[in-house]
Amino acid sequence: MRQSINAKRIAIVAVLLVILFWLIGWYWSLSPDTYDIKERLKTSSTVENPTQIAGYTITTAMIDVSETLLDKPGGYLSNDVMPPGVLLDNMPAWEFGALEMIRDLALSMRKDFSRSQSQSVENPYLTKAHPKFNMDHKSWALPSSESSYADGIALLKQYREELASTRNSNSQFYTRADNLREWLKQVEKRLGSYSQRLSASVGSARINTDLAGDRNARQSTPVANQSVVKTSWWRLDDNFYEARGASWALLHFLKAVEIEFYDVLEDKNALVSMQQIIRELEATQQSVFSPMILNGSGFGMLANHSLVMANYISRANAALIEISELLNQG
């Protein structure tokens, strides 16, 4: 009798733990909301007219996005080794997508935005911050991913503080069209990759265009002229949430760019295109009401969330390419 009672108690405790872990996992998997950059500056900035300081807005956006990875519900989950975090995959994929955008911007901040010419010296804070964000996103031992990213955030704050100091001219940010174009070219490749991976949710035959446009181009090893590409069923939701996280981070960076480079974009007649990109990226953050990422065929009865996400990202990428061309014009 006692054994039967103990077994029931253990079963009840196990069921309660499963329910508790499920509720916590559901809460931790909720994507962070978008926010208004200007409103955030009003509430968090300690300097007067922060939008008038070149580089202050985009550096603040980078800091806020990076801190969100660490401070959102559940904290940073990609390197968790204990339940329920270790059982989740959607939010870690979201985190990795946002992190990739942070890494791209950190690289451009170091080699383009903070330098006046190719022969100029790198900013010491950004030189140290960039590798901090390149820490393995799954590292949980010393040093952990969180500690490395936190160090990078601290360095960004030091850089931002010097930008706002009129007594210090060592740290600079240059809102030039060529600087912006260099970063946007990186973003184009990133979005193009996400679009292709999301579109592969339904199997499709693709012609090899790797050497198109250059008669004398070569590649290391031969590949088939045509191949069928299809994402594994196990990777569908990971690809979706990685693209969603990247779009979330990029959305806030571009909102900051609209403020920082307003005069440049207006002069190149590219301001409307930038606003349209922001609209497309905002659409990627709409609520997903389905309990799972559906993978219906292109014209089937069920939705295909990956194709919908690919549509918004492709449209944003097409507009980015247009802006790059406008920025390249005199």
C-alpha positions as MATLAB code, in Angstrom:
seq = 'MRQSINAKRIAIVAVLLVILFWLIGWYWSLSPDTYDIKERLKTSSTVENPTQIAGYTITTAMIDVSETLLDKPGGYLSNDVMPPGVLLDNMPAWEFGALEMIRDLALSMRKDFSRSQSQSVENPYLTKAHPKFNMDHKSWALPSSESSYADGIALLKQYREELASTRNSNSQFYTRADNLREWLKQVEKRLGSYSQRLSASVGSARINTDLAGDRNARQSTPVANQSVVKTSWWRLDDNFYEARGASWALLHFLKAVEIEFYDVLEDKNALVSMQQIIRELEATQQSVFSPMILNGSGFGMLANHSLVMANYISRANAALIEISELLNQG';
ca = [
       0.000    0.000    0.000;
       2.780    2.423    0.936;
       4.628    1.649   -2.269;
       1.460    2.386   -4.238;
       0.976    5.725   -2.444;
       4.640    6.667   -3.011;
       4.382    5.783   -6.696;
       1.302    8.011   -7.041;
       3.079   10.873   -5.300;
       6.094   10.512   -7.583;
       3.830   10.434  -10.634;
       1.967   13.568   -9.472;
       5.246   15.409   -8.803;
       6.557   14.377  -12.225;
       3.399   15.635  -13.955;
       3.544   18.913  -12.031;
       7.201   19.380  -13.000;
       6.401   18.749  -16.661;
       3.575   21.313  -16.534;
       5.803   23.816  -14.701;
       8.655   23.383  -17.193;
       6.202   23.739  -20.090;
       4.779   26.989  -18.711;
       8.229   28.414  -18.014;
       9.445   27.304  -21.456;
       6.430   28.920  -23.133;
       7.033   32.197  -21.310;
      10.759   32.185  -22.048;
      10.078   31.509  -25.741;
       8.040   34.696  -26.242;
       9.868   37.062  -28.596;
      10.701   40.507  -27.144;
       8.524   43.376  -28.336;
       9.783   46.040  -30.705;
      10.292   49.521  -29.323;
      10.637   53.102  -30.556;
      14.249   54.271  -30.700;
      13.452   57.937  -30.065;
      11.307   57.145  -27.029;
      14.035   54.908  -25.649;
      16.577   57.701  -26.033;
      14.297   60.119  -24.189;
      13.977   57.805  -21.188;
      17.499   56.376  -21.023;
      19.842   59.068  -22.328;
      21.623   61.350  -19.882;
      22.831   63.789  -22.545;
      20.960   66.656  -24.140;
      19.737   66.164  -27.731;
      21.272   62.692  -28.189;
      20.027   62.415  -31.783;
      22.240   65.379  -32.696;
      25.393   63.458  -31.701;
      26.650   61.408  -34.633;
      26.764   57.729  -33.725;
      24.973   58.044  -30.388;
      21.640   56.681  -31.611;
      22.935   53.625  -33.456;
      25.372   52.788  -30.654;
      22.478   52.990  -28.187;
      20.394   50.703  -30.418;
      23.247   48.208  -30.524;
      23.587   48.314  -26.742;
      19.838   47.896  -26.190;
      19.559   44.960  -28.612;
      22.580   43.268  -27.015;
      21.232   43.788  -23.497;
      17.895   42.320  -24.543;
      19.662   39.036  -25.311;
      20.899   38.921  -21.725;
      17.996   40.497  -19.810;
      14.841   39.145  -21.505;
      12.690   36.568  -19.646;
      14.853   33.530  -18.970;
      18.007   35.450  -19.781;
      20.365   34.114  -22.440;
      19.278   30.547  -23.242;
      21.571   29.340  -26.029;
      24.158   27.935  -23.633;
      21.795   26.536  -20.984;
      22.658   23.023  -19.848;
      19.776   22.557  -17.400;
      16.002   22.265  -17.982;
      13.879   23.917  -19.057;
      16.321   26.037  -21.057;
      18.196   23.069  -22.515;
      14.887   21.696  -23.842;
      14.088   24.847  -25.842;
      15.220   25.487  -29.398;
      13.093   28.326  -30.819;
      14.424   31.056  -28.541;
      18.082   29.988  -28.886;
      17.599   30.160  -32.673;
      16.064   33.638  -32.247;
      19.030   34.689  -30.120;
      21.523   33.461  -32.714;
      19.795   35.423  -35.485;
      19.910   38.634  -33.442;
      23.516   37.912  -32.461;
      24.559   37.551  -36.104;
      23.197   41.034  -36.828;
      25.036   42.411  -33.785;
      28.267   40.833  -35.000;
      27.888   42.317  -38.486;
      27.249   45.783  -37.089;
      30.129   45.453  -34.604;
      32.461   44.676  -37.513;
      31.247   47.677  -39.509;
      31.442   49.936  -36.464;
      35.073   48.897  -36.042;
      36.299   49.100  -39.645;
      33.966   51.656  -41.289;
      31.709   53.894  -39.201;
      34.371   54.940  -36.682;
      37.129   55.553  -39.260;
      37.499   58.573  -41.522;
      39.705   56.953  -44.185;
      41.339   53.582  -44.902;
      44.599   54.768  -43.312;
      42.981   55.950  -40.075;
      43.475   54.209  -36.737;
      40.800   51.883  -35.317;
      38.893   52.967  -32.248;
      40.327   51.096  -29.222;
      36.923   50.424  -27.636;
      35.439   48.982  -30.813;
      38.589   46.983  -31.504;
      38.076   45.210  -28.176;
      34.266   45.034  -28.377;
      34.084   43.336  -31.781;
      35.769   40.037  -30.758;
      33.737   39.969  -27.545;
      30.556   39.469  -29.585;
      32.231   36.726  -31.630;
      32.410   34.464  -28.594;
      30.883   31.017  -29.222;
      27.156   31.502  -28.558;
      26.895   28.118  -26.819;
      29.819   28.496  -24.440;
      28.746   27.957  -20.820;
      32.129   27.353  -19.154;
      34.614   30.069  -18.286;
      34.386   32.410  -20.056;
      30.660   32.118  -20.693;
      28.885   33.695  -23.639;
      26.998   36.075  -21.335;
      30.153   37.404  -19.677;
      31.849   37.987  -23.032;
      28.823   39.813  -24.478;
      28.472   41.858  -21.287;
      32.108   42.954  -21.674;
      31.341   43.982  -25.253;
      28.349   46.024  -24.098;
      30.469   47.773  -21.470;
      33.012   48.731  -24.148;
      30.233   50.079  -26.379;
      29.014   52.229  -23.506;
      32.521   53.652  -23.072;
      32.647   54.417  -26.798;
      29.220   56.093  -26.630;
      30.294   58.142  -23.624;
      33.276   59.502  -25.546;
      31.065   60.302  -28.549;
      29.001   62.570  -26.300;
      32.047   64.237  -24.733;
      33.000   67.521  -26.383;
      36.339   67.412  -24.592;
      37.398   64.140  -26.226;
      37.926   63.813  -29.971;
      39.497   60.340  -29.999;
      36.205   58.507  -30.568;
      34.313   59.468  -33.712;
      31.412   58.250  -35.859;
      31.149   59.326  -39.486;
      27.741   59.442  -41.159;
      29.029   59.071  -44.705;
      27.235   57.351  -47.573;
      30.158   55.012  -48.297;
      30.289   53.845  -44.663;
      26.584   53.070  -44.647;
      26.795   51.256  -47.979;
      29.560   48.941  -46.711;
      27.374   47.775  -43.832;
      24.269   47.436  -45.999;
      26.201   45.162  -48.376;
      26.837   42.813  -45.454;
      23.161   42.932  -44.488;
      22.144   42.126  -48.078;
      24.112   38.881  -47.993;
      22.700   37.960  -44.610;
      19.096   38.549  -45.696;
      19.700   36.746  -48.977;
      20.857   33.689  -47.052;
      17.798   33.750  -44.789;
      15.489   34.117  -47.787;
      17.022   31.084  -49.509;
      16.903   28.925  -46.379;
      13.305   29.858  -45.641;
      12.235   29.222  -49.243;
      13.771   25.753  -49.034;
      10.985   24.761  -46.621;
       9.305   23.361  -49.734;
      11.525   21.247  -51.980;
      12.424   23.009  -55.191;
      14.796   22.418  -58.100;
      17.494   25.075  -58.352;
      19.833   25.774  -61.240;
      23.437   26.429  -60.270;
      24.120   30.151  -60.809;
      27.347   30.334  -58.786;
      29.471   31.433  -61.760;
      26.825   33.449  -63.575;
      27.944   36.836  -64.923;
      31.650   36.039  -65.281;
      32.828   34.006  -68.268;
      36.259   33.270  -66.762;
      35.155   32.525  -63.190;
      36.088   29.192  -61.587;
      35.260   27.347  -58.372;
      37.191   24.880  -56.256;
      35.158   21.713  -56.879;
      32.545   20.885  -59.552;
      28.852   20.818  -58.616;
      25.739   19.649  -60.423;
      24.041   22.066  -62.815;
      20.742   21.451  -61.034;
      19.848   20.234  -57.548;
      16.798   19.792  -55.330;
      16.987   21.774  -52.098;
      14.697   21.077  -49.150;
      15.085   21.973  -45.484;
      14.900   19.128  -42.999;
      11.627   19.002  -41.077;
      13.625   19.316  -37.850;
      15.195   22.599  -38.980;
      12.069   24.427  -40.173;
      11.239   26.178  -36.901;
      14.907   26.911  -36.174;
      15.341   28.661  -39.530;
      12.117   30.595  -38.996;
      13.017   31.884  -35.534;
      16.612   32.623  -36.489;
      15.346   34.813  -39.335;
      12.799   36.373  -36.990;
      15.491   37.239  -34.430;
      17.760   38.691  -37.114;
      14.871   40.769  -38.487;
      14.056   42.030  -34.978;
      17.616   43.225  -34.407;
      17.976   44.684  -37.905;
      14.674   46.531  -37.545;
      15.993   48.528  -34.601;
      19.364   49.130  -36.248;
      17.687   50.531  -39.358;
      15.410   52.735  -37.254;
      18.579   54.159  -35.741;
      20.148   54.500  -39.201;
      17.109   56.480  -40.365;
      17.868   59.001  -37.609;
      21.670   59.005  -37.924;
      21.802   59.177  -41.723;
      18.660   61.227  -42.309;
      20.455   63.946  -44.289;
      22.443   61.423  -46.329;
      19.368   59.340  -47.178;
      17.362   62.426  -48.062;
      20.155   63.747  -50.265;
      20.338   60.400  -52.117;
      16.530   60.237  -52.380;
      16.670   56.974  -50.405;
      14.713   57.949  -47.297;
      11.408   56.521  -48.538;
      13.092   53.242  -49.457;
      14.553   52.982  -45.951;
      11.129   53.579  -44.432;
       9.669   50.846  -46.641;
      12.339   48.387  -45.471;
      11.420   49.180  -41.873;
       7.767   48.475  -42.718;
       8.670   45.086  -44.215;
      10.747   44.129  -41.183;
       7.971   45.211  -38.819;
       5.710   42.730  -40.631;
       8.117   39.904  -39.743;
       7.386   40.550  -36.053;
       3.652   39.896  -36.231;
       2.293   37.420  -33.690;
       2.398   33.752  -34.670;
      -0.938   32.342  -33.538;
      -0.179   28.764  -34.561;
       1.286   26.546  -31.787;
       3.890   25.343  -34.297;
       5.517   26.563  -37.502;
       3.385   25.150  -40.316;
       4.934   23.913  -43.529;
       2.115   23.679  -46.037;
       2.916   23.610  -49.734;
       3.086   26.902  -51.615;
      -0.547   26.797  -52.771;
      -1.850   24.139  -50.360;
      -4.597   24.225  -47.756;
      -2.239   24.863  -44.819;
      -0.118   27.960  -44.303;
       3.626   27.953  -44.783;
       5.071   30.363  -42.237;
       8.571   30.067  -43.677;
       7.438   31.266  -47.109;
       5.599   34.207  -45.561;
       8.741   35.200  -43.643;
      10.853   34.724  -46.791;
       8.499   37.051  -48.677;
       8.955   39.934  -46.227;
      12.722   39.415  -46.010;
      13.115   39.213  -49.792;
      11.182   42.445  -50.256;
      13.296   44.162  -47.610;
      16.462   42.845  -49.260;
      15.390   44.087  -52.690;
      14.888   47.574  -51.247;
      18.281   47.371  -49.516;
      19.951   46.635  -52.850;
      18.191   49.667  -54.309;
      19.425   51.874  -51.472;
      22.992   50.601  -51.942;
      22.868   51.670  -55.572;
      21.489   55.091  -54.639;
      24.227   55.571  -52.041;
      26.851   54.652  -54.640;
      25.734   57.437  -56.934;
      27.351   60.835  -56.711;
];
